C-alpha cells in the first residue's frame, strides 16, 4: 500500500484541504481540494465538496481526509 502524507504547506490560511486517495496499479492517486473555512462550516455544503474531490481521483467511494492547519 502506498502512503500519501501532508505538510502544513498543504493548507492555506483560512482554508481546510480535502484529500481523496485511490489505490491504483503502480501507486496511489490523490487529489487536494482547498475549501474556505466559512464554506466548510456549512454542513449542507460538505458532501458536495467531498464528491468533487472524489471525482478528481475517479472514484465516487474514495476515502476523503480533512486536513486543517496544525495537523
PDB file of N, H, CA, C and O in Angstrom:
ATOM      1  N   UNK A   1       0.837  -1.184   0.000  1.00  0.00           N
ATOM      2  CA  UNK A   1       0.000   0.000   0.000  1.00  0.00           C
ATOM      3  C   UNK A   1       0.879   1.243   0.000  1.00  0.00           C
ATOM      4  O   UNK A   1       1.851   1.324   0.752  1.00  0.00           O
ATOM      5  N   UNK A   2       0.542   2.194  -0.831  1.00  0.00           N
ATOM      6  H   UNK A   2      -0.247   2.128  -1.442  1.00  0.00           H
ATOM      7  CA  UNK A   2       1.270   3.458  -0.909  1.00  0.00           C
ATOM      8  C   UNK A   2       0.817   4.387   0.207  1.00  0.00           C
ATOM      9  O   UNK A   2      -0.261   4.223   0.777  1.00  0.00           O
ATOM     10  N   UNK A   3       1.668   5.372   0.507  1.00  0.00           N
ATOM     11  H   UNK A   3       2.544   5.505   0.043  1.00  0.00           H
ATOM     12  CA  UNK A   3       1.364   6.334   1.561  1.00  0.00           C
ATOM     13  C   UNK A   3       1.433   7.738   0.981  1.00  0.00           C
ATOM     14  O   UNK A   3       2.347   8.065   0.224  1.00  0.00           O
ATOM     15  N   UNK A   4       0.466   8.558   1.341  1.00  0.00           N
ATOM     16  H   UNK A   4      -0.276   8.292   1.956  1.00  0.00           H
ATOM     17  CA  UNK A   4       0.443   9.963   0.942  1.00  0.00           C
ATOM     18  C   UNK A   4       0.398  10.771   2.230  1.00  0.00           C
ATOM     19  O   UNK A   4      -0.544  10.632   3.010  1.00  0.00           O
ATOM     20  N   UNK A   5       1.383  11.600   2.464  1.00  0.00           N
ATOM     21  H   UNK A   5       2.149  11.713   1.831  1.00  0.00           H
ATOM     22  CA  UNK A   5       1.449  12.392   3.691  1.00  0.00           C
ATOM     23  C   UNK A   5       1.190  13.862   3.398  1.00  0.00           C
ATOM     24  O   UNK A   5       1.220  14.293   2.245  1.00  0.00           O
ATOM     25  N   UNK A   6       0.938  14.620   4.448  1.00  0.00           N
ATOM     26  H   UNK A   6       0.914  14.270   5.385  1.00  0.00           H
ATOM     27  CA  UNK A   6       0.639  16.045   4.317  1.00  0.00           C
ATOM     28  C   UNK A   6       1.597  16.873   5.152  1.00  0.00           C
ATOM     29  O   UNK A   6       2.149  16.409   6.149  1.00  0.00           O
ATOM     30  N   UNK A   7       1.780  18.114   4.715  1.00  0.00           N
ATOM     31  H   UNK A   7       1.332  18.491   3.905  1.00  0.00           H
ATOM     32  CA  UNK A   7       2.599  19.083   5.425  1.00  0.00           C
ATOM     33  C   UNK A   7       1.754  20.335   5.676  1.00  0.00           C
ATOM     34  O   UNK A   7       0.703  20.499   5.056  1.00  0.00           O
ATOM     35  N   UNK A   8       2.192  21.210   6.566  1.00  0.00           N
ATOM     36  H   UNK A   8       3.045  21.077   7.070  1.00  0.00           H
ATOM     37  CA  UNK A   8       1.445  22.454   6.783  1.00  0.00           C
ATOM     38  C   UNK A   8       1.264  23.267   5.494  1.00  0.00           C
ATOM     39  O   UNK A   8       0.300  24.026   5.384  1.00  0.00           O
ATOM     40  N   UNK A   9       2.148  23.128   4.541  1.00  0.00           N
ATOM     41  H   UNK A   9       2.931  22.512   4.630  1.00  0.00           H
ATOM     42  CA  UNK A   9       2.030  23.865   3.277  1.00  0.00           C
ATOM     43  C   UNK A   9       0.835  23.412   2.446  1.00  0.00           C
ATOM     44  O   UNK A   9       0.438  24.104   1.508  1.00  0.00           O
ATOM     45  N   UNK A  10       0.257  22.259   2.779  1.00  0.00           N
ATOM     46  H   UNK A  10       0.580  21.697   3.540  1.00  0.00           H
ATOM     47  CA  UNK A  10      -0.915  21.767   2.049  1.00  0.00           C
ATOM     48  C   UNK A  10      -2.189  22.524   2.400  1.00  0.00           C
ATOM     49  O   UNK A  10      -3.208  22.365   1.727  1.00  0.00           O
ATOM     50  N   UNK A  11      -2.144  23.350   3.449  1.00  0.00           N
ATOM     51  H   UNK A  11      -1.316  23.480   3.996  1.00  0.00           H
ATOM     52  CA  UNK A  11      -3.330  24.064   3.916  1.00  0.00           C
ATOM     53  C   UNK A  11      -3.053  25.561   3.922  1.00  0.00           C
ATOM     54  O   UNK A  11      -2.231  26.045   4.700  1.00  0.00           O
ATOM     55  N   UNK A  12      -3.736  26.284   3.060  1.00  0.00           N
ATOM     56  H   UNK A  12      -4.404  25.891   2.428  1.00  0.00           H
ATOM     57  CA  UNK A  12      -3.582  27.738   3.001  1.00  0.00           C
ATOM     58  C   UNK A  12      -4.321  28.377   4.176  1.00  0.00           C
ATOM     59  O   UNK A  12      -5.286  27.803   4.680  1.00  0.00           O
ATOM     60  N   UNK A  13      -3.888  29.541   4.612  1.00  0.00           N
ATOM     61  H   UNK A  13      -3.104  30.007   4.203  1.00  0.00           H
ATOM     62  CA  UNK A  13      -4.593  30.225   5.707  1.00  0.00           C
ATOM     63  C   UNK A  13      -6.069  30.430   5.360  1.00  0.00           C
ATOM     64  O   UNK A  13      -6.409  30.806   4.239  1.00  0.00           O
ATOM     65  N   UNK A  14      -6.935  30.176   6.340  1.00  0.00           N
ATOM     66  H   UNK A  14      -6.658  29.870   7.251  1.00  0.00           H
ATOM     67  CA  UNK A  14      -8.368  30.384   6.139  1.00  0.00           C
ATOM     68  C   UNK A  14      -9.066  29.269   5.381  1.00  0.00           C
ATOM     69  O   UNK A  14     -10.218  29.423   4.974  1.00  0.00           O
ATOM     70  N   UNK A  15      -8.383  28.147   5.187  1.00  0.00           N
ATOM     71  H   UNK A  15      -7.448  28.022   5.518  1.00  0.00           H
ATOM     72  CA  UNK A  15      -8.984  27.041   4.449  1.00  0.00           C
ATOM     73  C   UNK A  15      -8.790  25.724   5.195  1.00  0.00           C
ATOM     74  O   UNK A  15      -8.011  25.627   6.143  1.00  0.00           O
ATOM     75  N   UNK A  16      -9.523  24.720   4.734  1.00  0.00           N
ATOM     76  H   UNK A  16     -10.155  24.798   3.963  1.00  0.00           H
ATOM     77  CA  UNK A  16      -9.235  23.327   5.040  1.00  0.00           C
ATOM     78  C   UNK A  16      -8.934  22.693   3.693  1.00  0.00           C
ATOM     79  O   UNK A  16      -9.382  23.190   2.660  1.00  0.00           O
ATOM     80  N   UNK A  17      -8.192  21.617   3.694  1.00  0.00           N
ATOM     81  H   UNK A  17      -7.828  21.214   4.533  1.00  0.00           H
ATOM     82  CA  UNK A  17      -7.882  20.921   2.450  1.00  0.00           C
ATOM     83  C   UNK A  17      -8.472  19.523   2.521  1.00  0.00           C
ATOM     84  O   UNK A  17      -8.218  18.772   3.462  1.00  0.00           O
ATOM     85  N   UNK A  18      -9.264  19.186   1.512  1.00  0.00           N
ATOM     86  H   UNK A  18      -9.470  19.797   0.747  1.00  0.00           H
ATOM     87  CA  UNK A  18      -9.792  17.834   1.404  1.00  0.00           C
ATOM     88  C   UNK A  18      -8.829  17.034   0.552  1.00  0.00           C
ATOM     89  O   UNK A  18      -8.355  17.511  -0.479  1.00  0.00           O
ATOM     90  N   UNK A  19      -8.540  15.819   0.984  1.00  0.00           N
ATOM     91  H   UNK A  19      -8.925  15.432   1.821  1.00  0.00           H
ATOM     92  CA  UNK A  19      -7.625  14.941   0.259  1.00  0.00           C
ATOM     93  C   UNK A  19      -8.320  13.613  -0.006  1.00  0.00           C
ATOM     94  O   UNK A  19      -8.684  12.903   0.931  1.00  0.00           O
ATOM     95  N   UNK A  20      -8.504  13.280  -1.265  1.00  0.00           N
ATOM     96  H   UNK A  20      -8.208  13.857  -2.026  1.00  0.00           H
ATOM     97  CA  UNK A  20      -9.063  11.987  -1.661  1.00  0.00           C
ATOM     98  C   UNK A  20      -7.935  11.122  -2.198  1.00  0.00           C
ATOM     99  O   UNK A  20      -7.048  11.600  -2.905  1.00  0.00           O
ATOM    100  N   UNK A  21      -7.982   9.849  -1.854  1.00  0.00           N
ATOM    101  H   UNK A  21      -8.702   9.461  -1.279  1.00  0.00           H
ATOM    102  CA  UNK A  21      -6.954   8.927  -2.322  1.00  0.00           C
ATOM    103  C   UNK A  21      -7.591   7.687  -2.935  1.00  0.00           C
ATOM    104  O   UNK A  21      -8.707   7.297  -2.592  1.00  0.00           O
ATOM    105  N   UNK A  22      -6.845   7.084  -3.851  1.00  0.00           N
ATOM    106  H   UNK A  22      -5.939   7.400  -4.129  1.00  0.00           H
ATOM    107  CA  UNK A  22      -7.304   5.879  -4.531  1.00  0.00           C
ATOM    108  C   UNK A  22      -6.094   5.024  -4.867  1.00  0.00           C
ATOM    109  O   UNK A  22      -5.144   5.489  -5.497  1.00  0.00           O
ATOM    110  N   UNK A  23      -6.140   3.765  -4.439  1.00  0.00           N
ATOM    111  H   UNK A  23      -6.911   3.387  -3.927  1.00  0.00           H
ATOM    112  CA  UNK A  23      -5.070   2.828  -4.794  1.00  0.00           C
ATOM    113  C   UNK A  23      -5.209   2.463  -6.257  1.00  0.00           C
ATOM    114  O   UNK A  23      -6.305   2.156  -6.725  1.00  0.00           O
ATOM    115  N   UNK A  24      -4.111   2.495  -6.974  1.00  0.00           N
ATOM    116  H   UNK A  24      -3.221   2.744  -6.594  1.00  0.00           H
ATOM    117  CA  UNK A  24      -4.089   2.123  -8.383  1.00  0.00           C
ATOM    118  C   UNK A  24      -2.889   1.222  -8.624  1.00  0.00           C
ATOM    119  O   UNK A  24      -1.941   1.211  -7.838  1.00  0.00           O
ATOM    120  N   UNK A  25      -2.936   0.475  -9.706  1.00  0.00           N
ATOM    121  H   UNK A  25      -3.706   0.484 -10.345  1.00  0.00           H
ATOM    122  CA  UNK A  25      -1.783  -0.333 -10.076  1.00  0.00           C
ATOM    123  C   UNK A  25      -0.601   0.607 -10.273  1.00  0.00           C
ATOM    124  O   UNK A  25      -0.668   1.523 -11.092  1.00  0.00           O
ATOM    125  N   UNK A  26       0.458   0.392  -9.545  1.00  0.00           N
ATOM    126  H   UNK A  26       0.513  -0.353  -8.880  1.00  0.00           H
ATOM    127  CA  UNK A  26       1.639   1.233  -9.676  1.00  0.00           C
ATOM    128  C   UNK A  26       1.722   2.358  -8.668  1.00  0.00           C
ATOM    129  O   UNK A  26       2.706   3.097  -8.654  1.00  0.00           O
ATOM    130  N   UNK A  27       0.699   2.507  -7.810  1.00  0.00           N
ATOM    131  H   UNK A  27      -0.100   1.906  -7.822  1.00  0.00           H
ATOM    132  CA  UNK A  27       0.810   3.558  -6.812  1.00  0.00           C
ATOM    133  C   UNK A  27      -0.512   4.134  -6.375  1.00  0.00           C
ATOM    134  O   UNK A  27      -1.574   3.567  -6.629  1.00  0.00           O
ATOM    135  N   UNK A  28      -0.432   5.254  -5.725  1.00  0.00           N
ATOM    136  H   UNK A  28       0.431   5.715  -5.519  1.00  0.00           H
ATOM    137  CA  UNK A  28      -1.578   5.922  -5.141  1.00  0.00           C
ATOM    138  C   UNK A  28      -1.903   7.173  -5.943  1.00  0.00           C
ATOM    139  O   UNK A  28      -1.017   7.980  -6.224  1.00  0.00           O
ATOM    140  N   UNK A  29      -3.161   7.334  -6.310  1.00  0.00           N
ATOM    141  H   UNK A  29      -3.881   6.678  -6.082  1.00  0.00           H
ATOM    142  CA  UNK A  29      -3.600   8.572  -6.952  1.00  0.00           C
ATOM    143  C   UNK A  29      -4.263   9.413  -5.873  1.00  0.00           C
ATOM    144  O   UNK A  29      -5.055   8.899  -5.083  1.00  0.00           O
ATOM    145  N   UNK A  30      -3.947  10.700  -5.832  1.00  0.00           N
ATOM    146  H   UNK A  30      -3.303  11.119  -6.473  1.00  0.00           H
ATOM    147  CA  UNK A  30      -4.524  11.573  -4.832  1.00  0.00           C
ATOM    148  C   UNK A  30      -4.894  12.908  -5.460  1.00  0.00           C
ATOM    149  O   UNK A  30      -4.376  13.286  -6.510  1.00  0.00           O
ATOM    150  N   UNK A  31      -5.810  13.620  -4.788  1.00  0.00           N
ATOM    151  H   UNK A  31      -6.231  13.313  -3.935  1.00  0.00           H
ATOM    152  CA  UNK A  31      -6.215  14.956  -5.222  1.00  0.00           C
ATOM    153  C   UNK A  31      -6.505  15.788  -3.989  1.00  0.00           C
ATOM    154  O   UNK A  31      -7.033  15.285  -2.997  1.00  0.00           O
ATOM    155  N   UNK A  32      -6.158  17.061  -4.056  1.00  0.00           N
ATOM    156  H   UNK A  32      -5.729  17.469  -4.862  1.00  0.00           H
ATOM    157  CA  UNK A  32      -6.437  18.010  -2.983  1.00  0.00           C
ATOM    158  C   UNK A  32      -7.457  19.032  -3.470  1.00  0.00           C
ATOM    159  O   UNK A  32      -7.442  19.450  -4.628  1.00  0.00           O
ATOM    160  N   UNK A  33      -8.338  19.423  -2.560  1.00  0.00           N
ATOM    161  H   UNK A  33      -8.349  19.084  -1.619  1.00  0.00           H
ATOM    162  CA  UNK A  33      -9.304  20.478  -2.836  1.00  0.00           C
ATOM    163  C   UNK A  33      -9.308  21.440  -1.655  1.00  0.00           C
ATOM    164  O   UNK A  33      -9.786  21.085  -0.578  1.00  0.00           O
ATOM    165  N   UNK A  34      -8.781  22.661  -1.835  1.00  0.00           N
ATOM    166  H   UNK A  34      -8.392  22.950  -2.710  1.00  0.00           H
ATOM    167  CA  UNK A  34      -8.858  23.644  -0.748  1.00  0.00           C
ATOM    168  C   UNK A  34     -10.279  24.220  -0.687  1.00  0.00           C
ATOM    169  O   UNK A  34     -10.886  24.519  -1.715  1.00  0.00           O
ATOM    170  N   UNK A  35     -10.791  24.367   0.534  1.00  0.00           N
ATOM    171  H   UNK A  35     -10.297  24.124   1.369  1.00  0.00           H
ATOM    172  CA  UNK A  35     -12.137  24.906   0.749  1.00  0.00           C
ATOM    173  C   UNK A  35     -12.050  25.992   1.823  1.00  0.00           C
ATOM    174  O   UNK A  35     -11.443  25.784   2.873  1.00  0.00           O
ATOM    175  N   UNK A  36     -12.654  27.140   1.558  1.00  0.00           N
ATOM    176  H   UNK A  36     -13.147  27.309   0.705  1.00  0.00           H
ATOM    177  CA  UNK A  36     -12.687  28.204   2.571  1.00  0.00           C
ATOM    178  C   UNK A  36     -13.335  27.673   3.842  1.00  0.00           C
ATOM    179  O   UNK A  36     -14.336  26.959   3.790  1.00  0.00           O
ATOM    180  N   UNK A  37     -12.754  28.031   4.984  1.00  0.00           N
ATOM    181  H   UNK A  37     -11.941  28.612   5.027  1.00  0.00           H
ATOM    182  CA  UNK A  37     -13.281  27.570   6.272  1.00  0.00           C
ATOM    183  C   UNK A  37     -14.751  27.914   6.459  1.00  0.00           C
ATOM    184  O   UNK A  37     -15.512  27.109   6.995  1.00  0.00           O
ATOM    185  N   UNK A  38     -15.156  29.100   6.024  1.00  0.00           N
ATOM    186  H   UNK A  38     -14.537  29.754   5.589  1.00  0.00           H
ATOM    187  CA  UNK A  38     -16.546  29.515   6.227  1.00  0.00           C
ATOM    188  C   UNK A  38     -17.504  28.699   5.372  1.00  0.00           C
ATOM    189  O   UNK A  38     -18.652  28.493   5.768  1.00  0.00           O
ATOM    190  N   UNK A  39     -17.061  28.229   4.210  1.00  0.00           N
ATOM    191  H   UNK A  39     -16.129  28.396   3.889  1.00  0.00           H
ATOM    192  CA  UNK A  39     -17.901  27.333   3.412  1.00  0.00           C
ATOM    193  C   UNK A  39     -17.939  25.937   4.028  1.00  0.00           C
ATOM    194  O   UNK A  39     -18.996  25.306   4.073  1.00  0.00           O
ATOM    195  N   UNK A  40     -16.792  25.453   4.502  1.00  0.00           N
ATOM    196  H   UNK A  40     -15.934  25.965   4.466  1.00  0.00           H
ATOM    197  CA  UNK A  40     -16.720  24.137   5.125  1.00  0.00           C
ATOM    198  C   UNK A  40     -17.571  24.090   6.394  1.00  0.00           C
ATOM    199  O   UNK A  40     -18.074  23.025   6.752  1.00  0.00           O
ATOM    200  N   UNK A  41     -17.742  25.210   7.074  1.00  0.00           N
ATOM    201  H   UNK A  41     -17.334  26.076   6.783  1.00  0.00           H
ATOM    202  CA  UNK A  41     -18.548  25.255   8.290  1.00  0.00           C
ATOM    203  C   UNK A  41     -20.027  24.973   8.020  1.00  0.00           C
ATOM    204  O   UNK A  41     -20.763  24.610   8.938  1.00  0.00           O
ATOM    205  N   UNK A  42     -20.465  25.133   6.779  1.00  0.00           N
ATOM    206  H   UNK A  42     -19.867  25.428   6.033  1.00  0.00           H
ATOM    207  CA  UNK A  42     -21.857  24.874   6.403  1.00  0.00           C
ATOM    208  C   UNK A  42     -22.031  23.384   6.108  1.00  0.00           C
ATOM    209  O   UNK A  42     -21.616  22.905   5.052  1.00  0.00           O
ATOM    210  N   UNK A  43     -22.647  22.650   7.044  1.00  0.00           N
ATOM    211  H   UNK A  43     -22.984  23.039   7.901  1.00  0.00           H
ATOM    212  CA  UNK A  43     -22.826  21.198   6.909  1.00  0.00           C
ATOM    213  C   UNK A  43     -23.517  20.824   5.596  1.00  0.00           C
ATOM    214  O   UNK A  43     -23.229  19.770   5.029  1.00  0.00           O
ATOM    215  N   UNK A  44     -24.410  21.659   5.112  1.00  0.00           N
ATOM    216  H   UNK A  44     -24.645  22.516   5.572  1.00  0.00           H
ATOM    217  CA  UNK A  44     -25.173  21.362   3.900  1.00  0.00           C
ATOM    218  C   UNK A  44     -24.284  21.323   2.652  1.00  0.00           C
ATOM    219  O   UNK A  44     -24.659  20.718   1.647  1.00  0.00           O
ATOM    220  N   UNK A  45     -23.123  21.956   2.706  1.00  0.00           N
ATOM    221  H   UNK A  45     -22.818  22.448   3.522  1.00  0.00           H
ATOM    222  CA  UNK A  45     -22.235  22.006   1.537  1.00  0.00           C
ATOM    223  C   UNK A  45     -21.165  20.919   1.533  1.00  0.00           C
ATOM    224  O   UNK A  45     -20.566  20.645   0.493  1.00  0.00           O
ATOM    225  N   UNK A  46     -20.924  20.308   2.669  1.00  0.00           N
ATOM    226  H   UNK A  46     -21.410  20.531   3.514  1.00  0.00           H
ATOM    227  CA  UNK A  46     -19.782  19.410   2.810  1.00  0.00           C
ATOM    228  C   UNK A  46     -19.801  18.221   1.852  1.00  0.00           C
ATOM    229  O   UNK A  46     -18.771  17.904   1.256  1.00  0.00           O
ATOM    230  N   UNK A  47     -20.918  17.571   1.694  1.00  0.00           N
ATOM    231  H   UNK A  47     -21.754  17.828   2.178  1.00  0.00           H
ATOM    232  CA  UNK A  47     -20.951  16.385   0.823  1.00  0.00           C
ATOM    233  C   UNK A  47     -20.641  16.756  -0.627  1.00  0.00           C
ATOM    234  O   UNK A  47     -20.040  15.964  -1.353  1.00  0.00           O
ATOM    235  N   UNK A  48     -21.043  17.939  -1.049  1.00  0.00           N
ATOM    236  H   UNK A  48     -21.532  18.583  -0.459  1.00  0.00           H
ATOM    237  CA  UNK A  48     -20.722  18.396  -2.400  1.00  0.00           C
ATOM    238  C   UNK A  48     -19.222  18.561  -2.598  1.00  0.00           C
ATOM    239  O   UNK A  48     -18.691  18.203  -3.649  1.00  0.00           O
ATOM    240  N   UNK A  49     -18.541  19.097  -1.597  1.00  0.00           N
ATOM    241  H   UNK A  49     -18.973  19.387  -0.744  1.00  0.00           H
ATOM    242  CA  UNK A  49     -17.090  19.222  -1.674  1.00  0.00           C
ATOM    243  C   UNK A  49     -16.413  17.850  -1.696  1.00  0.00           C
ATOM    244  O   UNK A  49     -15.474  17.619  -2.457  1.00  0.00           O
ATOM    245  N   UNK A  50     -16.909  16.942  -0.844  1.00  0.00           N
ATOM    246  H   UNK A  50     -17.672  17.129  -0.225  1.00  0.00           H
ATOM    247  CA  UNK A  50     -16.342  15.581  -0.836  1.00  0.00           C
ATOM    248  C   UNK A  50     -16.536  14.908  -2.197  1.00  0.00           C
ATOM    249  O   UNK A  50     -15.625  14.253  -2.705  1.00  0.00           O
ATOM    250  N   UNK A  51     -17.723  15.072  -2.784  1.00  0.00           N
ATOM    251  H   UNK A  51     -18.463  15.604  -2.372  1.00  0.00           H
ATOM    252  CA  UNK A  51     -17.995  14.467  -4.096  1.00  0.00           C
ATOM    253  C   UNK A  51     -17.065  15.041  -5.161  1.00  0.00           C
ATOM    254  O   UNK A  51     -16.593  14.317  -6.038  1.00  0.00           O
ATOM    255  N   UNK A  52     -16.810  16.327  -5.082  1.00  0.00           N
ATOM    256  H   UNK A  52     -17.194  16.915  -4.370  1.00  0.00           H
ATOM    257  CA  UNK A  52     -15.934  16.971  -6.080  1.00  0.00           C
ATOM    258  C   UNK A  52     -14.513  16.410  -6.031  1.00  0.00           C
ATOM    259  O   UNK A  52     -13.935  16.111  -7.077  1.00  0.00           O
ATOM    260  N   UNK A  53     -13.938  16.262  -4.829  1.00  0.00           N
ATOM    261  H   UNK A  53     -14.407  16.505  -3.980  1.00  0.00           H
ATOM    262  CA  UNK A  53     -12.568  15.762  -4.732  1.00  0.00           C
ATOM    263  C   UNK A  53     -12.522  14.270  -5.086  1.00  0.00           C
ATOM    264  O   UNK A  53     -11.516  13.794  -5.611  1.00  0.00           O
ATOM    265  N   UNK A  54     -13.596  13.535  -4.804  1.00  0.00           N
ATOM    266  H   UNK A  54     -14.414  13.922  -4.377  1.00  0.00           H
ATOM    267  CA  UNK A  54     -13.647  12.127  -5.214  1.00  0.00           C
ATOM    268  C   UNK A  54     -13.650  12.000  -6.738  1.00  0.00           C
ATOM    269  O   UNK A  54     -13.009  11.104  -7.287  1.00  0.00           O
ATOM    270  N   UNK A  55     -14.360  12.883  -7.412  1.00  0.00           N
ATOM    271  H   UNK A  55     -14.880  13.611  -6.966  1.00  0.00           H
ATOM    272  CA  UNK A  55     -14.357  12.866  -8.890  1.00  0.00           C
ATOM    273  C   UNK A  55     -12.949  13.092  -9.442  1.00  0.00           C
ATOM    274  O   UNK A  55     -12.579  12.527 -10.471  1.00  0.00           O
ATOM    275  N   UNK A  56     -12.176  13.915  -8.753  1.00  0.00           N
ATOM    276  H   UNK A  56     -12.476  14.374  -7.917  1.00  0.00           H
ATOM    277  CA  UNK A  56     -10.807  14.195  -9.194  1.00  0.00           C
ATOM    278  C   UNK A  56      -9.945  12.934  -9.235  1.00  0.00           C
ATOM    279  O   UNK A  56      -9.067  12.809 -10.089  1.00  0.00           O
ATOM    280  N   UNK A  57     -10.197  11.997  -8.309  1.00  0.00           N
ATOM    281  H   UNK A  57     -10.910  12.100  -7.616  1.00  0.00           H
ATOM    282  CA  UNK A  57      -9.414  10.760  -8.308  1.00  0.00           C
ATOM    283  C   UNK A  57     -10.132   9.641  -9.065  1.00  0.00           C
ATOM    284  O   UNK A  57      -9.593   8.545  -9.218  1.00  0.00           O
ATOM    285  N   UNK A  58     -11.351   9.922  -9.538  1.00  0.00           N
ATOM    286  H   UNK A  58     -11.788  10.813  -9.414  1.00  0.00           H
ATOM    287  CA  UNK A  58     -12.063   8.948 -10.350  1.00  0.00           C
ATOM    288  C   UNK A  58     -12.695   7.805  -9.582  1.00  0.00           C
ATOM    289  O   UNK A  58     -12.838   6.705 -10.116  1.00  0.00           O
ATOM    290  N   UNK A  59     -13.079   8.050  -8.322  1.00  0.00           N
ATOM    291  H   UNK A  59     -12.962   8.943  -7.888  1.00  0.00           H
ATOM    292  CA  UNK A  59     -13.679   7.006  -7.507  1.00  0.00           C
ATOM    293  C   UNK A  59     -14.694   7.643  -6.560  1.00  0.00           C
ATOM    294  O   UNK A  59     -14.317   8.337  -5.616  1.00  0.00           O
ATOM    295  N   UNK A  60     -15.992   7.404  -6.817  1.00  0.00           N
ATOM    296  H   UNK A  60     -16.298   6.841  -7.584  1.00  0.00           H
ATOM    297  CA  UNK A  60     -17.038   8.027  -6.007  1.00  0.00           C
ATOM    298  C   UNK A  60     -17.059   7.525  -4.571  1.00  0.00           C
ATOM    299  O   UNK A  60     -17.728   8.110  -3.720  1.00  0.00           O
ATOM    300  N   UNK A  61     -16.332   6.445  -4.293  1.00  0.00           N
ATOM    301  H   UNK A  61     -15.789   5.969  -4.984  1.00  0.00           H
ATOM    302  CA  UNK A  61     -16.267   5.897  -2.943  1.00  0.00           C
ATOM    303  C   UNK A  61     -14.900   6.130  -2.284  1.00  0.00           C
ATOM    304  O   UNK A  61     -14.603   5.548  -1.241  1.00  0.00           O
ATOM    305  N   UNK A  62     -14.084   6.969  -2.889  1.00  0.00           N
ATOM    306  H   UNK A  62     -14.325   7.442  -3.737  1.00  0.00           H
ATOM    307  CA  UNK A  62     -12.736   7.208  -2.364  1.00  0.00           C
ATOM    308  C   UNK A  62     -12.779   7.771  -0.949  1.00  0.00           C
ATOM    309  O   UNK A  62     -13.695   8.506  -0.581  1.00  0.00           O
ATOM    310  N   UNK A  63     -11.773   7.410  -0.171  1.00  0.00           N
ATOM    311  H   UNK A  63     -11.029   6.813  -0.470  1.00  0.00           H
ATOM    312  CA  UNK A  63     -11.617   7.960   1.164  1.00  0.00           C
ATOM    313  C   UNK A  63     -11.276   9.444   1.052  1.00  0.00           C
ATOM    314  O   UNK A  63     -10.461   9.830   0.214  1.00  0.00           O
ATOM    315  N   UNK A  64     -11.894  10.277   1.890  1.00  0.00           N
ATOM    316  H   UNK A  64     -12.556   9.963   2.571  1.00  0.00           H
ATOM    317  CA  UNK A  64     -11.610  11.712   1.902  1.00  0.00           C
ATOM    318  C   UNK A  64     -11.184  12.107   3.314  1.00  0.00           C
ATOM    319  O   UNK A  64     -11.896  11.860   4.287  1.00  0.00           O
ATOM    320  N   UNK A  65     -10.022  12.717   3.402  1.00  0.00           N
ATOM    321  H   UNK A  65      -9.443  12.918   2.611  1.00  0.00           H
ATOM    322  CA  UNK A  65      -9.480  13.198   4.671  1.00  0.00           C
ATOM    323  C   UNK A  65      -9.566  14.720   4.688  1.00  0.00           C
ATOM    324  O   UNK A  65      -9.329  15.370   3.670  1.00  0.00           O
ATOM    325  N   UNK A  66      -9.904  15.282   5.837  1.00  0.00           N
ATOM    326  H   UNK A  66     -10.097  14.754   6.663  1.00  0.00           H
ATOM    327  CA  UNK A  66      -9.945  16.729   6.016  1.00  0.00           C
ATOM    328  C   UNK A  66      -8.677  17.131   6.741  1.00  0.00           C
ATOM    329  O   UNK A  66      -8.438  16.704   7.870  1.00  0.00           O
ATOM    330  N   UNK A  67      -7.861  17.957   6.091  1.00  0.00           N
ATOM    331  H   UNK A  67      -8.055  18.304   5.173  1.00  0.00           H
ATOM    332  CA  UNK A  67      -6.609  18.421   6.677  1.00  0.00           C
ATOM    333  C   UNK A  67      -6.801  19.880   7.083  1.00  0.00           C
ATOM    334  O   UNK A  67      -7.189  20.722   6.274  1.00  0.00           O
ATOM    335  N   UNK A  68      -6.520  20.156   8.352  1.00  0.00           N
ATOM    336  H   UNK A  68      -6.204  19.472   9.010  1.00  0.00           H
ATOM    337  CA  UNK A  68      -6.640  21.502   8.869  1.00  0.00           C
ATOM    338  C   UNK A  68      -5.280  21.993   9.328  1.00  0.00           C
ATOM    339  O   UNK A  68      -4.366  21.190   9.519  1.00  0.00           O
ATOM    340  N   UNK A  69      -5.132  23.289   9.506  1.00  0.00           N
ATOM    341  H   UNK A  69      -5.875  23.940   9.350  1.00  0.00           H
ATOM    342  CA  UNK A  69      -3.873  23.861   9.975  1.00  0.00           C
ATOM    343  C   UNK A  69      -3.504  23.215  11.301  1.00  0.00           C
ATOM    344  O   UNK A  69      -4.354  23.018  12.170  1.00  0.00           O
ATOM    345  N   UNK A  70      -2.248  22.894  11.442  1.00  0.00           N
ATOM    346  H   UNK A  70      -1.558  23.054  10.736  1.00  0.00           H
ATOM    347  CA  UNK A  70      -1.768  22.317  12.692  1.00  0.00           C
ATOM    348  C   UNK A  70      -1.772  20.805  12.737  1.00  0.00           C
ATOM    349  O   UNK A  70      -1.313  20.219  13.718  1.00  0.00           O
ATOM    350  N   UNK A  71      -2.279  20.157  11.698  1.00  0.00           N
ATOM    351  H   UNK A  71      -2.652  20.633  10.902  1.00  0.00           H
ATOM    352  CA  UNK A  71      -2.270  18.687  11.682  1.00  0.00           C
ATOM    353  C   UNK A  71      -1.014  18.175  11.050  1.00  0.00           C
ATOM    354  O   UNK A  71      -0.825  16.964  10.946  1.00  0.00           O
TER     355      UNK A  71
END
